[in-house]
Amino acid sequence: MVRLNKIYTKTGDDGSTGLGSGERRPKYDLRISAYGTVDEANACIGMARVGLDKTNPEIDAALAIVQNDLFDLGADLAVPPTESSEDEGRLRMTSHQVEAIEQLIDRFNADLDPLKSFILPGGTTAAAHLHLARTVSRRAERLIVELSERETVGISCIHYINRVSDFLFVAARVVNDGGKGDVLWVPGQNR
């Protein structure tokens, strides 16, 4: 369990921050941006959960699972993998977490009508927040993939963040009255 006694340390006053390994990096470092954007997506999911009414307890429970997994993802990204024995026991994303979110996507998508158009972000407040979280998770994915081209990143990190945006899309449709409240894109409507 993590224990935080003091919230500010002043160690970042020089524009650097510490990774979980103890290494210091600039706050604009790509690894920091990647897990910071994962954290931002997680906060957006939190906003969506606040907007959910009590008629969507299954989506709320699934979002809670995803939020916890996103913290795992951030922890994984915060400690660059090494080939030494000190990497053993580190919190790493797993293929099981990827499979679990795929099962959530399949479960909730099964009751939705197939789409005949792209969806504009909107409908209910919760759905709009979920669409925002989806776009932030896509940005996180782009950063994680870019990071993986420069440094080692676990493959489950990439797979998981890719599935998060898919799950959030499905969740937004579910909270939009099972897709009935989706706002459909009409190509060229305002020409």
C-alpha positions, 0 to 999 in steps of 0.5 A: 500500500502506498503511504503519503505523509507529505504532499509537497516535496519541493524536489520538482521545483527544478523542473524534474520529476522522479520515476518509480525507479528513482531516476530523475527526468524533465517534467516534459519527458515523453514517459512522464507525458505518457503516464500523465495523460493516462492519469488525465484519462482516469480523471475524465472517467471519474467525471463521467462516473459522477454524472452517471445516474443510479440506473447504470450500476453495471457501467459504473462498476466496470468504470471503477475496474478500468480506473484501477487498471489505469493506475496500474498502467501508470505505475507500469509506465513510471518504472522503465523495465530492466533486464535485472532481477530488480524488475521482478515483483514490479507492478506490470500490466498483464494480458489478463487485464487486456482480456478482462476489458475485452470481455467488458466491451463484448458484454456491453456491446452485445445489446447495442444496435450496430452503427450506421454512422459515426457518433458525435460526442454528446447525448447525456452528460455522462456520455459526453464525459465518456467521449472526452475520456475516450479521446484523452485515452487515444492521446495517451495511446499515441504517446505510449506508442511513441514512447515504445519506439524510443524505450522499452514499454510492455506490450500489455500497456499498449494493448490495454490503452487501445482497448480502453478507448473502445470500452469508453465508446461502448460505455458512452453508447450504453449510458445514451439509453442503449444507443438510442440517445446517440447523436449521429454524424450527418456527413455534409449536413451543413454545406 
